[in-house]
């Protein structure tokens, strides 16, 4: 029986040595592990042996089985590694190769508008801040004075990160795709470098029904000023200057008092539509009203400041936000924001 076990071991070793594919390995596994009649035969004869021999043969058969299992596992890994190596060799790219970069790329209209806005704001003395697109509930909602039971949370249809990741996290630590760039305001205020005069351009995400003005991911730019003696007039002047520089000198702004459930006072700001210029034809961008809602402005709630360690009695502050996509549409005369996310070369190559 011992001899048979040794023969079996040698046969297995020979076959595994000659094995080159996963299919062959599967056949060997079936043969030596699951349908191994020879080993089963040996075990069948165990009962006729003396207890001493029985123990010995049982031990050796078991060792052989463990050895077969381990060898199969190692061989499987070895085959996988060589498979990856093959792919690596086949798909090798030489990044140092030279190629012609002429006419192969264009700036996207959103990038152009974002860059222009950044340049205008920098010329007015603003700094640029950036933050993560995957954000914590604490920064996206709680610290902006929008607690879990606040109706304002219903305003945004939020994309949440997988339950698998969120299930073990505390409520305020749960992760989502940021619904606005405002969390970066919190991150900036927590640095306590006062006064603050900053803009935050960036990508945000909402589960929206798409139309000419709405897409489920879009670009915002927010403005935050925290300082002494900051007034609504400063905000109005800044917006008027930026819009005239970015669009046209005859651009008109219309401020409408507006109620956001989490700020007071607040305003929505419309810009005269540059697509139809009020000519009276059907315009999806302004819905034939001549006014396009491009910006919103608000006074930050005192609690938001005090939660960030800033004294609301000593400092005043305003913020506003704008849709870069809609502004890009206005600047370049693109009749629908959706077109900017459809990777249409016919559109992009014009810029
Ligand atoms: Zn219009």
Boltz pocket constraint, residues with backbone or C-beta under 6 A from the ligand:
constraints:
  - pocket:
      binder: B
      contacts: [[A, 273], [A, 274], [A, 275], [A, 276], [A, 277], [A, 278], [A, 283], [A, 284], [A, 285], [A, 286], [A, 287], [A, 288], [A, 289], [A, 290]]
      max_distance: 6.0
